């Protein structure tokens, strides 16, 4: 085989290898599964108990690239879907002193940086916006899974993560500190590849 032919073949193999690596490393976009994604929040109620509530409607996307170790999260929470377990309190907590859902029906989280450890997301920094006020928060990822969904036969990801905020910093501090100012936000998330 001639030297020129060998060079051409080597160049073609290198190009094919690069193309396949690029295809494998391409980021994938996943759409939030609203039937398995529920942000929860908890706080001290006069020290008597820890109250736990959730939001029933969440939408958004997650971008994940396992090889490049990059990702992005963009989530929107319907604040009117708050579920405290008590219908009257659902309405009370949507009032102006707390969530003020008449003026601010959505809360959002948009990531600015995802930190990986052992090939998985370990923390996600981003802007949390509640009642029109944006603050930088860091979500600590406590569990992460990326694999084909065994029933739906589609690529899927899932994660559990949490952060702690002060509700008074989001203009929702009524009755603090008797009702706890510190609010732990946890999110259990599942998403399917688009």
C-alpha positions, 0 to 999 in steps of 0.5 A: 500500500502506498504511503499516500494511501496510508496517510489518507486512511489514517486521516479518515480513521481519525476523523471517524473516531472524532465524529463518533466521540463528538456524537457520544459526548453531545449533551442530551436534553431531558424534559421534567416528568411532572408526575414524578417531580415534587419540590417539598419545603419544610420549616419549624412550626413554633418548635412543636413540629417540622411541617412538610408541604409540596408543590404538585406542578413543576415543569422544565428541562435538564441538560446533561452530558456525562462525558463532558461532565456538564449540565444545566437545570431550568425549573418552573414551579406553579406556586398555586399548586402548593399542597400543605395537606389542608385545603384552608391552609393552601389558600392561607399560604398563597396570601400576600404575607407568604407566597403571594401567588396572585402577583407571583404565580411561578417560582424558578430555578436556573442553574449557573454551575454544576459541579461533578464528583465521581462522574455524577452531579454533586452540587448545582449552583443557580438563581432561585426566584421567589416573589420576584426576588432572586438569590443565589443558592446551592443545591446539594445532590444526594442521589443521581441516576442516569439510565434507560427507563425500564418501562418506557424504554427511553433515556431518563435521569433522576435526582434528589437535592436540597438547599436551605433558604431564609424565607424572610429574604424572599419577603415571606417572613411573617411570624419569624422567628416563631415560625421558622425562618429557615426553610429546607427545600428538597426536590425529587426530580425525574426527567425523560430525554426529549 
